Amino acid sequence: MAPPLIETTVVGTYPLAPRVQQLVLRADDHTFSHEPGQHVNVRMEADGSPVYRPYSPVSGPGTETLVLAVKRYDNGTCSVWLHERSVGDPVPLMPPSGNLQLRDPTRDALFLATGTGLTPMLSMLTPYLRAEGGHATLLYGERTQADLMYRAMLDRLAATYPSLSVTYVLSGEAWDGPTGHVQDHLAPALDRLDAPHAYACGVPEMVVDTNTALQDAGVPADHILTEGWEEGAVADD
Ligand SMILES: Cc1cc2nc3c(=O)[nH]c(=O)nc-3n(C[C@H](O)[C@H](O)[C@H](O)COP(=O)(O)OP(=O)(O)OC[C@H]3O[C@@H](n4cnc5c(N)ncnc54)[C@H](O)[C@@H]3O)c2cc1C
């Protein structure tokens, strides 16, 4: 039997980047208990049939609120539907699941993300930093500065926690920071870390390349946790 839906209501929306909308959802009589890094499945109806799509919350567990960051694909089903939700609209969810989870917050960590692959990294970063056990580097790739989500928050976290280093890598704009692909900037990040766990999420090509490069650099396969979902062709629109 399918698990019961979690009924939520939109209580806030906010544009994070040209095609990315933040949605704040509040559940009735439900406290979210996901492991940071896990996703929920949004349920909607299209042409009279149920449609389910996974989204990784930006927010952590322990409250009735869940925060999603959703990129709109113009010919997409659920992403367009979510972008059209307003305050007061219902958004039913399936309970959280998924293998991408923060493992050991006391050891060094390398977080790599492109695009909305940043979302599970954000939910893992907060408990990681609170544990104050190790050093972490976040490599976050986008096309342009305008596409960077949560930059002010990430800069504030890096200023607050000396154990956190954040590097933005742009693939579609010349600037005074790193350019190219995030996986091309692994070596200096690994040099700063001691036997880290590595978490990678975003464009499948990045996830595959990163996995190979990390193992070539000596990171054991079972210390690498990945999830891929964004197509480069669309991210490069
Ligand atoms: C574990 C997991 C977590 C995810 N978390 C997030 C998240 O936090 N935020 C977020 O925005 N998305 C996330 N996604 C992606 C999300 O689940 C949907 O795939 C995405 O929103 C598109 O769904 P759709 O119904 O709008 O498009 P669909 O109706 O499924 O597809 C229609 C068309 O949209 C385009 N399209 C659809 N999906 C993609 C894609 N991934 N890349 C490029 N083009 C695509 C294609 O042209 C496709 O033909 C996650 C995916 C996974 C597997």
The ligand as an SDF file (V2000), in Angstrom:
LIG
                    3D

 53 58  0  0  0  0  0  0  0  0999 V2000
   16.5130   12.8880   -6.5220 C   0  0  0  0  0  0  0  0  0  0  0  0
   16.1170   14.1050   -7.3620 C   0  0  0  0  0  0  0  0  0  0  0  0
   16.0040   15.3490   -6.7430 C   0  0  0  0  0  0  0  0  0  0  0  0
   15.6470   16.4840   -7.5000 C   0  0  0  0  0  0  0  0  0  0  0  0
   15.5950   17.7090   -6.8760 N   0  0  0  0  0  0  0  0  0  0  0  0
   15.3280   18.8100   -7.6110 C   0  0  0  0  0  0  0  0  0  0  0  0
   15.3310   20.1210   -6.9920 C   0  0  0  0  0  0  0  0  0  0  0  0
   15.6090   20.2810   -5.7840 O   0  0  0  0  0  0  0  0  0  0  0  0
   15.0250   21.1820   -7.7760 N   0  0  0  0  0  0  0  0  0  0  0  0
   14.7180   21.0540   -9.1300 C   0  0  0  0  0  0  0  0  0  0  0  0
   14.4360   22.0600   -9.7800 O   0  0  0  0  0  0  0  0  0  0  0  0
   14.7090   19.8210   -9.7150 N   0  0  0  0  0  0  0  0  0  0  0  0
   14.9900   18.7160   -9.0010 C   0  0  0  0  0  0  0  0  0  0  0  0
   14.9650   17.4740   -9.5940 N   0  0  0  0  0  0  0  0  0  0  0  0
   14.4520   17.3650  -10.9920 C   0  0  0  0  0  0  0  0  0  0  0  0
   12.8890   17.2190  -10.9470 C   0  0  0  0  0  0  0  0  0  0  0  0
   12.5430   16.0120  -10.3150 O   0  0  0  0  0  0  0  0  0  0  0  0
   12.2230   17.1920  -12.3300 C   0  0  0  0  0  0  0  0  0  0  0  0
   12.8760   16.2310  -13.1360 O   0  0  0  0  0  0  0  0  0  0  0  0
   12.2290   18.5440  -13.0390 C   0  0  0  0  0  0  0  0  0  0  0  0
   11.5820   19.5070  -12.2400 O   0  0  0  0  0  0  0  0  0  0  0  0
   11.5020   18.4630  -14.3940 C   0  0  0  0  0  0  0  0  0  0  0  0
   10.2430   17.8950  -14.2020 O   0  0  0  0  0  0  0  0  0  0  0  0
    9.0080   18.2880  -15.1370 P   0  0  0  0  0  0  0  0  0  0  0  0
    7.8360   17.4690  -14.7280 O   0  0  0  0  0  0  0  0  0  0  0  0
    8.8260   19.7890  -15.1420 O   0  0  0  0  0  0  0  0  0  0  0  0
    9.5220   17.9170  -16.5890 O   0  0  0  0  0  0  0  0  0  0  0  0
    9.0160   16.6390  -17.4640 P   0  0  0  0  0  0  0  0  0  0  0  0
    7.5830   16.8320  -17.7850 O   0  0  0  0  0  0  0  0  0  0  0  0
    9.4260   15.3880  -16.7620 O   0  0  0  0  0  0  0  0  0  0  0  0
    9.8980   16.7740  -18.7530 O   0  0  0  0  0  0  0  0  0  0  0  0
    9.4800   17.6070  -19.8500 C   0  0  0  0  0  0  0  0  0  0  0  0
   10.6920   18.1680  -20.5440 C   0  0  0  0  0  0  0  0  0  0  0  0
   11.3800   19.0520  -19.6140 O   0  0  0  0  0  0  0  0  0  0  0  0
   12.7600   18.9470  -19.8090 C   0  0  0  0  0  0  0  0  0  0  0  0
   13.3810   18.3610  -18.5890 N   0  0  0  0  0  0  0  0  0  0  0  0
   12.7590   17.6650  -17.6360 C   0  0  0  0  0  0  0  0  0  0  0  0
   13.5980   17.3070  -16.6390 N   0  0  0  0  0  0  0  0  0  0  0  0
   14.7930   17.7850  -17.0060 C   0  0  0  0  0  0  0  0  0  0  0  0
   16.0550   17.7580  -16.3990 C   0  0  0  0  0  0  0  0  0  0  0  0
   16.2760   17.1780  -15.2070 N   0  0  0  0  0  0  0  0  0  0  0  0
   17.0640   18.3710  -17.0310 N   0  0  0  0  0  0  0  0  0  0  0  0
   16.8430   18.9650  -18.2030 C   0  0  0  0  0  0  0  0  0  0  0  0
   15.6780   19.0280  -18.8330 N   0  0  0  0  0  0  0  0  0  0  0  0
   14.6570   18.4540  -18.2530 C   0  0  0  0  0  0  0  0  0  0  0  0
   12.9750   18.0480  -20.9780 C   0  0  0  0  0  0  0  0  0  0  0  0
   13.0310   18.8270  -22.1500 O   0  0  0  0  0  0  0  0  0  0  0  0
   11.7420   17.1720  -20.9800 C   0  0  0  0  0  0  0  0  0  0  0  0
   11.5120   16.6340  -22.2240 O   0  0  0  0  0  0  0  0  0  0  0  0
   15.3600   16.3560   -8.8810 C   0  0  0  0  0  0  0  0  0  0  0  0
   15.4800   15.0920   -9.4900 C   0  0  0  0  0  0  0  0  0  0  0  0
   15.8750   13.9990   -8.7500 C   0  0  0  0  0  0  0  0  0  0  0  0
   16.0270   12.6530   -9.4540 C   0  0  0  0  0  0  0  0  0  0  0  0
  1  2  1  0
  2  3  1  0
  2 52  2  0
  3  4  2  0
  4  5  1  0
  4 50  1  0
  5  6  2  0
  6  7  1  0
  6 13  1  0
  7  8  2  0
  7  9  1  0
  9 10  1  0
 10 11  2  0
 10 12  1  0
 12 13  2  0
 13 14  1  0
 14 15  1  0
 14 50  1  0
 15 16  1  0
 16 17  1  0
 16 18  1  0
 18 19  1  0
 18 20  1  0
 20 21  1  0
 20 22  1  0
 22 23  1  0
 23 24  1  0
 24 25  2  0
 24 26  1  0
 24 27  1  0
 27 28  1  0
 28 29  2  0
 28 30  1  0
 28 31  1  0
 31 32  1  0
 32 33  1  0
 33 34  1  0
 33 48  1  0
 34 35  1  0
 35 36  1  0
 35 46  1  0
 36 37  1  0
 36 45  1  0
 37 38  2  0
 38 39  1  0
 39 40  1  0
 39 45  2  0
 40 41  1  0
 40 42  2  0
 42 43  1  0
 43 44  2  0
 44 45  1  0
 46 47  1  0
 46 48  1  0
 48 49  1  0
 50 51  2  0
 51 52  1  0
 52 53  1  0
M  END
$$$$
